[in-house]
Amino acid sequence: MLKAKEENSKYGKIGVLMGGCSSEREISLKSGTAVLTALRELRCDVVAVDIVSSDNNEIKRIILDNKIDIAFIALHGSIGEDGVIQSILEELNIPYTGSGIEASRLAINKIMTQSIFKKEGLPIPEHVILSRYNVDTKTIVMNNISQFPVIVKPACEGSSIGVTVVENERQLKDAVKTACEYGKEVLIEEFIYGRELTVGILEGNPLPIIELRPKRRFFDFFAKYNKGITEYIIPAKIESNLYKDIQDTAVRAYELLGCNDFARVDFMLDRDNRYYILEVNTIPGFTATSLLPKAAAEIGINFKQLCLKLVELAYAKKEKK
């Protein structure tokens, strides 16, 4: 144990940034606490840094007061995944885990990522973009998506927050109104009947594909964070050529956005075995039972090893400078 402590001391003081002021604060605290516990068990010098403000100057003060040498970002949603905290850390010359400013800014915005993927020929669902509900909403939707049901989601939220499956025109207005509570832009996508898949990426390499089988209409917030609601198949039972195609597409999406270190790419696989990218998560859930750690465990990387690996990658960025 003493040897581990000596080896891990080279990283200096690691700050696990968690909390934040987004709708995903509570999930972030769970991720951050899990990471904090793992790094403490590895005898790292680590401290919890609860980001309790959305003011950049106050965030800088909180970080500086903790005198950290490396930041492990466990902030979900705004500030953490939109490039803000990355920009602050770069200004403070503190290396951090995960993707940089631009990749974070792109990935959090589903509208921007869908535009990039469409331009590059990657498969995405049929969709339409709205800034708010208006009298022409039904016409706009039906001109782009042939039929109900559709999925209405905020452009820049995670954890399926603000997402609604809409079965008919009558439900559309309320669904768009709900999504607009989380941002000005709304993405409306065709509902794809099929299998929900996710591909973790670690150092640019795909991890085993996980199939999610929720006991609900889709993998919503409740299914994500309540035990026994979702079954996880690792690795997903998919024909080998298709399996590799999906992994390759996940890596391509990761690269197109300029992601670093790790990410998670979510897919739908329809009944005709056609797959579609839903989104890229640059800071996915990070507890021992979260999807990315589950996939890493499948290839022999346990949760503590995964956390330390990401610290090593952040440290390597510092060494390059």
JOZIGI-V282707 format. One record per backbone hydrogen bond with DSSP energy under -0.5 kcal/mol. NH is the residue of the N-H (numbers start at 0). CO is the residue of the C=O. Records with the same first field share a line. If there is no record, write none. Layout:
NH=CO / CO
This chain:
4=0
5=1
6=2
7=3
8=4
9=6
10=7
11=8
13=11 / 44
14=12 / 69
15=13 / 46
16=14 / 71
17=15 / 48
19=17 / 50
24=21
27=23
28=24
29=25
30=26
31=27
32=28
33=29
34=30
35=31
36=32
37=33
38=34
39=35
40=36
41=37
42=39
43=38
45=43
46=13
48=15
49=47
50=17 / 48
51=49
55=53
58=54
59=55
60=56
61=57
62=58
63=59
64=60
65=61 / 62
66=63
67=62
68=12
69=12
70=94
71=14 / 69
72=70
73=16 / 71
75=73
79=77
80=76
84=78
86=82
87=83
88=84
89=85
90=86
91=87
92=89
93=88
94=68 / 92
96=70
103=99
104=100
105=101
106=102
107=103
108=104 / 105
109=107 / 154
112=108
113=109
114=110
115=111
116=112
117=113
118=114
119=115
120=117
121=116
124=276
127=187
129=185
136=133
139=135
140=136
141=137
142=138
143=139 / 140
144=140
148=165
149=165
150=188
151=149 / 163
152=186
154=184
156=153
160=157
162=159
163=151
165=149 / 163
166=164
170=167
171=167 / 168
172=168
174=170
175=171
176=172
177=173
178=174
179=175
180=176 / 177
181=178
182=179
185=129
186=152
187=127 / 185
188=150 / 186
189=125
190=148
191=189
192=190
193=191
194=268
195=211
196=194 / 266
197=209
198=264
199=197
200=262
201=204
202=260
204=201
206=199
209=197
210=232
211=195
212=210 / 230
214=228
219=217
223=219
224=220
225=221
228=225
230=212
232=210 / 230
233=231
234=208
235=208
237=235
242=238
243=239
244=240
245=241
246=242
247=243
248=244
249=245
250=246
251=247
252=248
253=249
254=250
255=251
256=252
257=254
258=253
261=259
262=200
263=280
264=198
265=278
266=196
267=275
268=194
269=267 / 273
270=192
272=269
275=267
276=122
277=265
278=265
280=263
281=279
289=286
293=289
294=290
295=291
296=292
297=293
298=294 / 295
299=296
300=295
301=299
305=301
306=302
307=303
308=304
309=305
310=306
311=307
312=308
313=309
314=310
315=311
316=312
317=313
318=314
319=315
320=316
